[in-house]
Amino acid sequence: MSDTVIGLRHVEHVMGTVFSFDIRDEPTAAIRNALAGAVRQLHHVDAVFSTYRPDSYISRLERGQISLHDCPPEVHEVLSLCARATHDSAGWFSIVPGGVLDPSGLVKGWATEAASRLLHEAGAQHTCVNGGGDLQLRGQPANGTPWRIGIAHPLRHGELVTVITGRDLAVATSGTAERGTHILDPHDSTPATAFASLTVIGPRLTTTDAYATAAFARGEGARDWVESLDGYEALAVLPDGRTWQTSGFSRHGS
């Protein structure tokens, strides 16, 4: 962990990706302890939910070696949140893509938001927690200055498709740039290919991340669906490089 005059920063490799913490408050003992606790919690989440670890609860549950009754409370919480996202998206968000239990489309956002909340409860008012490119923002990095988040262009290496500015918001991007085609149409288990990337902005990262996955899987109807959601906006990049955005996205993007 390393300090600067404007706060505290930390980078952690966990859950198969990189989490970064940018804290712009005075790094009190309580905030330092909360940061350490947030890092420990991320590793715990990985141990519980990783689909790549055969000993994780979610892997053992998928194989039928244990029942939901045998799982810790966070599994019940995540599966309940997933069920809500499935309902809200008319089935376009799914925890069984390809017929295999996998709540990853919500877990990373949920874990990132939980880490942000731990810092906030310890007194950190101005933070950016980045979980593999999905972010929960609180407060502002400096007096009167909003956070500025660059969204990488999925088709043009080194370029940005937009810069999002704001306070107290969540940003989640689903796309093919880093992991290739990995989101499935939950109705027929075929790869979702309507977008090169799709970014959703909302108030909380748990639902914002799940909605980004659902919108990406939905394809053609994604724009109208996000428009129907109160408090959410989206920007899409199509495979041919064209873009569209929802009516309120311009309040955040540039």
N, C-alpha and C positions, 0 to 999 in steps of 0.2 A: 504494500500500500504506500502511496506517496502523496504528500501534501503540497499545496501551493498556497500562495497568499490569499487565494479566493475560495479555498475550501479543501475538498478531499476527492481523490479519484482512485478508482480501483478497477482492474480487469480480471475476470475469472473465466477460465475455460471449463465449461460444464454443460451437461445435457447435449453434447455433440455440437456445441456452438460457442460463441463468445458473448459473455455478459459484461457490460461496462457500467460503472457508476460514476456520475458526475454530480458532486454535491457542492453547491455554492454557498453553504452556510458555514459559520465558524465551526470547525470540527471538535465539538465538545466530546467528553468521555462517553456521554449517552449516545451520541451519533456514531462514534467509533464502534461502540459495542453493538449498536443496531446494524451497522454495516457487516461486522463479523457474523452476526446472527443471520443476516440475510444471505450471506455466502453459504453458511452451513445449511440453511434451509433449501437452497438451490440444489446442493448435493443430495439432500434427503429426497427432494422431489425426483431427481434423476433415479435414485435407487428404487423409488416406488413406482414410477410411471414409464421408465425407459422400455421401449419395445425391442431394444437391442441387447438388453441384459436378461438372460434366461431366468435369473433369480428374482427379478422385480415382481412386485405384486401383480402388476397389470399383465405381465407375461404368464405368470402362473395362473391367473384368472382366465386368460385366453385359452390356456391348455386344459382348463378344467381341473387343475390340481388343488385349487382352493375355491371357496365360494365367496360371494360378496360379503357375507357375514364375517369372514376371516380377515377382511381388508381393513386398514386403518381409516379413520374418519375422512381424511382428505380424498380418498378414492370415492367415497359416497358423495362428497361435495362436488368433485369434478364431474362425476357421471350425472349428477343432478343438473349441473350447469350445462353439460353437453345436451341433455334431454331438452332443456329450455331452448338452446340454440337450434336444435333440430326442429322444434316446434315453430320458432320464430321464422325460420328459413324455409318452411314447408318441405323439410326433408333434404334440402341441399347441403346442409351440414350433417355429417354422419360420423359416428365413432366406429363404424364397421365398414370402412371403404374396402372393397374387394373381399368382403366377408370376414375380415380379421379385426378383432378388437384393437382400436388404436385411437385414443383421445388426444393425440399430439396436436391436432388442429386448434385445441383450446388450452392445453397444458402450459405451453411456453408463455402465452399472454397472461394466463392466470398466475404463474410463478413470478413473472416480471412485475405485475401489479402488486402482488403480495410483498415483494421485496421493497417496492416503492412505499407501500403502506407502513412497513416496519420502520423505515427511515423517518417518515412523516410523524409517526407516533412518538419517536424519540426527539422530535423537535426540528427536524430538517424540513424547511419550508420551500426550498428552491433546489429541485433535484431533477435529473434525467437518468432514468434507468433504461438501458438498452439491452434487450434480450435477443441477440441474433438479428438485429435490424428492426425489431418491433419495440416501440418506446412508450413509456409512461412518463409524462412531463408534469412537473408541479412548479408553481411559482414562476420565477424568471431568473436568468443567469446574472443579470446586473440590474441596477435601479432603472426602471422604465424601459428595459430592453427585453423583448420576448425571446423565447428560444427560436433558433433557426435550424431547421433540419433538412438536409439535402436528401432527395430521393433519387437514387441511381437510375439512369436510363437502362432498361434491360437489353437494349439492342445496340447501344453505342457506348463502348467501354470508355470509362473515364468522364462521361458526361452525366449531367443531372437532367431529369425530366421536369423537376420543379423544386422549389425550396418552400417548405412549410414553416410558417411562423405562428406562434401562439403561446398561451399559458394554460396550464391545467387541462391537458388533453392527451389522448392516446393516438398513436399512429402505427398501423400495421400494414405490411405489404406482403402479398402472395405473388409468386412469380416463378419463372423458369431459369433465371439468370445463373443462380448458384447451384441449385439442386436438380436442374433439368425438369422434365415433366414428372411431377410427383403427386399432383392433386387429381383425384379420380372423380368422375361423374358418379355419384352414389347410386344412381338408378340403373346403370348398366355396367359399372366398374371399368369404363373406358377412360383413358386420360383426358383431362379437360384441357382444351387447346385454344379456346376462344381469345385468350389474352396472353401477352408476354409478361405483363405485371398488372396488378391491381392494388391500389393503396386506398385504405379506408381510414378516416379520421373520426374519432368519437370521444366520449368522456372517459371511459374505462377500458383498459386494454384487454381484459378477459373477453368481453363481448365483441370488442372491435376486432380482435384477432380472429375469433370464430366467424364473424360476419365477413371478414376479408376472404377466408377460406370458402365460405358458402357462396359468396358473390363470384369468386373465381370459378368455382365448379358450375354455377348456374349458367354462365356464359351470356347468351343474348339478352336475357331478361334482367341482368344484374343492375343495370342503370335504373330502371323503373323501381326495382325492389329497394335499392338503397335510398332512392328519393322518398320512398314511403316510410322510411325509418326516421323517427324523431331524434335529431341530434347527431346524425351521421352523414358524412359526405364521402365521395369517392372520386378517384382519378384512375383511368385505365389506359394502358398502352397496348394496342393491338399488335399482332405478329407482323403486320406490314408497316408498323411505325406510326399509324394514325392514333390519335388520342381522343378521349372524351372525358368530361367531368360532370358531376352533378351540379345542380343550379347554385348551391351554396358553397361549393368548394373554393371559389375565388376569394372568399373571406380569409382563407388560410394559405392558399398557394400563390406562387408568383412565377 
